[in-house]
Amino acid sequence: MKNLKIRGVWLVLMIAGFYLINFLVGAGVIDSFIENMIVTIGINIILAVGLNLIIGYAGQFSLGHAGFMAIGAYTTAIIVAKLPTTIGFYVSIFAGIAIAVLFALIIGIPTLRLRGDYLAIATMGAAEIIRVIINNLKITNGAAGMFNIPNLASWPTVYILVCVTTIIIVNFSRSRAGRALQAIRDDEIAAESVGITPLKWKLAAFVLGTATASVAGSLHAVYIQTITPGDFGIMSSVSLLIIVVMGGVGSYTGTVVAAVILGVLDTALQSLGALRMLIYAVILILIMMFKPSGLLGHYELSFTKIWDKISSRSNKINPKGEQS
Amino acid sequence: MTKILIAQDVSKVFGGLTAVEKVNISIEKGQIAALIGPNGAGKTTFFNALTGVAPATTGKVLFNPNGTEIDITKTGPGKIAKMGIVRTFQNIRLFDQMTVSENIKIALTKNYRESFLDTILRTPKFMKEEERVEDWTNDFLKKFDLYDVKDVQATNLAYGMQRRVEIARAVATEPKVIFLDEPAAGMNPEETNELSKLIKRLQTEFGLTVVLIEHDMSLVMNLAEKIYVLNHGKLIAEGSAADIQADDAVIEAYLGGEHHVKSR
């Protein structure tokens, strides 16, 4: 019963958020400039939440997230060029996921045996390979990139996909899978000694994280409408890493908060041009100095906890009262 | 009596050092066996070879859970654990950041019947599975007198309790054989006494075969039905507690040889 109510709270919040944005767009408070910001934040949330699953839960330091985003973006661009409808777009999302998963398996099986720095280098190399392949294929139009991609998604699509991917990843993390991943991260030898296969679970997290990155890439392609291989270089992976580290490694709430803060800052400080990068760097250094675990550390927004707190308090006030 | 675990001529060589040399043991089903020996005798190395953590250089390890012998010499620790041989570690290896209850649930990972789709969609099946595992875990923790601390983070428990959780976690995988690597190390006499009762219960209540490495001789002599003595990587004696206590080679290993005494 409690579980259902808490799920209801989340659902109401998501719907309320949707109508709030809808209302603000209708009232003219959100112009195309701010809408652009919201969509960018949404895409970054999808990417960073997936990356946090890989880094925070699985403890695998991946520096190749943008490579998988590129797979989604190019798959969508190629398919919707032939099939410029909403159905074409959804087909392309699933095609992108399939290709990204295939790549994740090919890259993951040998590299996830590595640890720490080695894995970071290996995933960075893998993303570079993806980028170089795209750069040299005819179907992807080489270094010039693809343009005039039909605009098949606006903020509602992005909003819904942010909710869907986040729910999938959070649910995955709050299950035996998440527990197994944390166990492997804390002590791989002990995890193995109780019958957990580390490679299997790490691979599952890696594949799921990259699949959502591909979805974000698809959205990016149809919203921005122009993509080039240069958009998916190492710097994009690093900026996603910054969101994860800033919000708190292992905290999805933190990831969302950091993505929003950085997105808003990015838009608000647009007039400063390149000076923005300096400001980000200073912010990041300050966070690392004063709160190295990130803005929210391991904190997660949980209505279950809030619920328990409220009900225990009301029991104290009215000790004979029935428990809900 | 069937032999559940057999080591044939197991050797482990590190570079030029032979840590374990041609050790033969065979452990009977349902027995409590102990492996003793002075520090550096190669006990933990031998344990590691049997449990797949660091496989033997030469020799064979055979496991016979139900009538057929399986060669597990080169099998990895994860697979061996799934086949039914689990272990605890000399330096306790719990998942520190998790609660006692979660530590036990980790050991049940393979027992869940939910699929990936159930997990991400939070279907009724998922909820039922979570509930089933929760109930099972609670009952299980009661058997180990750990129910009261089930929501305590593992790292905040007293040493003796941590050891108990580690043993419980190993038993939760429903093994056939459990290896305990110095379970009484660092415990006070009272805790050792509790531990000794627990180990006995593993045999009687859970039907496990127990193999332990231990320096606490009162514990070993009380519990073990068969004792193997290692010294310098070689098996120097085997037998019941009485046999071992009277064995010249064992006394020499622990107290020094006759000629050693004479030369003084």
Interface residues (C-beta under 8 A of the other chain):
Chain A: N3 R7 I167 I168 N171 F172 S175 R176 A177 R179 A180 Q182 A183 D186 D187 I189 A190 A191 E192 S193 V194 G195 I196 T197 P198
Chain B: T51 V53 G76 P77 G78 A81 K82 V86 R87 F89 R93 L94 F95 D96 Q97 M98 E102 K105 I106 A107 L108 T109 K110 Y112 E114 F116 T119 I120 L121 R122 F126 M127 E130 V133 R169 A170 A172 T173
